[in-house]
Amino acid sequence: MAHPQIAAFARLANGGQTPSRRIYGQTSMLSRTMHDIRYNSVDDEILVPNPFSNAILTFRGGADGQEPPIRIIQGPNTELNGPDRLDIDVVHREIFVPGRGNVLVFPLDGNGDVRPKRVIRGPDTQVDGSSIAVDPLHNLFATTGRDQSILVFDRTANGNAKPLHVIRGPNTQIDRINQMAIYPAGKLLVVAMPGVQGAMEPPRVFVGMWSLDDDGDVAPKWTITGKQTGLKKPFAVALNPEHKEIYVTDMRLNGVMTFSVPEIFKPVAERAASAGQR
């Protein structure tokens, strides 16, 4: 088992390079399993969930070595129950945490045993809650739903709210969703699909992309898939619009892969204009 750590690499790192820095050790309060990490570019902070201690940890962006978190959301009032994923909204200053049938929303600067600002929960929500991504530009968030689905909600949804859109059906090719990210300017959702549960190297794995306006049994607009990609079991995705890159971690390769995909990093209006000229 690897020692729990957050490792930072140069953007152009390639091969078996050594991390430029690492956060590790007991004082960091990291556990052996961290399935999500988000960077707050406004406040220069790193946020990760710890499912074993039912906590959300916030570190300085420049944290290094055995450095403790600067804030910890933890305690019975938080309603956190094995938090495994999260996303942040730096515009409206919120943290979104999917759970077992719910989505909890906390203030971005929350610390201690704080209650959620909002809780999306109930039969009408259809929430499964294994992943989440937020679009602060269009006031939306996407999360996973029952029966291999993607649910899109109003960002301010609360209680037993119905999703605005449900992406579900055979054309979606969804087997299982691990993690997701949103490119707000393009209103585009990017999702890591690691294949069926339990298979070491599933036959059908891909990174799929949908519009946040999609609804129903809709095929992905773009996919990264096939033997040439090298993907074996994609775990997580991160987006770099400035350099038009998608980063994909793979749990079988124990590595991070960088794909150059300039065609997806187009604002909604530009993409619509291009489509109209065809």
Summary of the structure (lengths in Angstrom):
residues: 278
radius of gyration: 18.2
end to end distance: 52.2
largest distance: 57.5
contacts: 871
relative contact order: 0.09
helix: 11%
strand: 41%
